[in-house]
Amino acid sequence: MADTVTVTEIRRDVVTLVGPETTAYLQGQLSQDVAALSKGEVALSFVLQPQGKVDVWLRVLRTGDDAFRLDVDAGAGEALVARLQRFKLRTKTDIALVAGVAVRAVRGVDVAGGTPCLWPGGPGTDLLPEDGAAPPTEAVTLDQEAYQGLRIACGVPAMGAEITPEVIPAELGPWVIGASVSFTKGCYTGQELVARIDSRGGNVPRHLRGLVVAGPPPAPGTALEVEGRQVGAVTSAAVDAGGRTVALALVHRSVAAPAEVGVGDVVARVVDLPIPGP
């Protein structure tokens, strides 16, 4: 992350679960060991399909003995609630959604009383209304384009872009797996595929990679080519605060970073994540 302290107004969907069987239920649905979280502790987690593909990637905060707050990218809350309700059956937990919650995303410093953003590469805090914390006075406002550039450079996947129903966790990279999956907690929905791939060294056909593009941001879905052969596709792209065009792409494992690929009419450099500074 940049050394400058920044703040950006974003939106998140917030789902709360409260009830005497909430902890046990979430322990069987989330890839993270939520039962091991202390009150006030936060972690990342997947909610997976039974076949192991990703339904939702979220952040979970334990707010009480049997109370949790899950927050996700704006627009993904309804899918999360539908998925949790589908497996809930007679479980004694109440699920509620508040969509489009205004969040102040502070990057470059940790803010006491806020919710850690858990991005790699440096400190950061998301300030939700109930957190009751304010951004530091020195924070510089970062516009939406530059914020997306920062997210991309840090290698943070987004719902609907890098994360779709066809993606499996291992494709999103080692740091995402390390931050979001417990390999010691026991069974949860979708665990079998995650454990099998991990036992094989995380070898999957494609990997999330960074791109530094010599031109304007390519549209999502733009093909990556090497000698006329498609080796991947852009998932997100933006111009960062430093004026670089950066992008994320799911790239075939045959392309080892660093490498050059064609992206439309321009050339891009494939790099490991996080994307190094200029």
Protein Blocks (a to p, Z undefined) as FASTA:
>chain_A
ZZbdcdddddddddddedjklmmmmmmmpmbdfklpcghiacddddddfkopafbdcddd
dfbfkbccddddehilmmmmmmmmmmnmmaccdddddehiacdddehiacehiacekigh
iacddddfklopacdfklccddfklmmmmmmmnopacehilpcfkbcfklnojklmmmmp
ccknopcehklmmmmmmmnoopafbdcdddddebddddehiacdeehiafbdcfbdcddf
kopacddddddfklccdddddehjbccdddddddddZZ
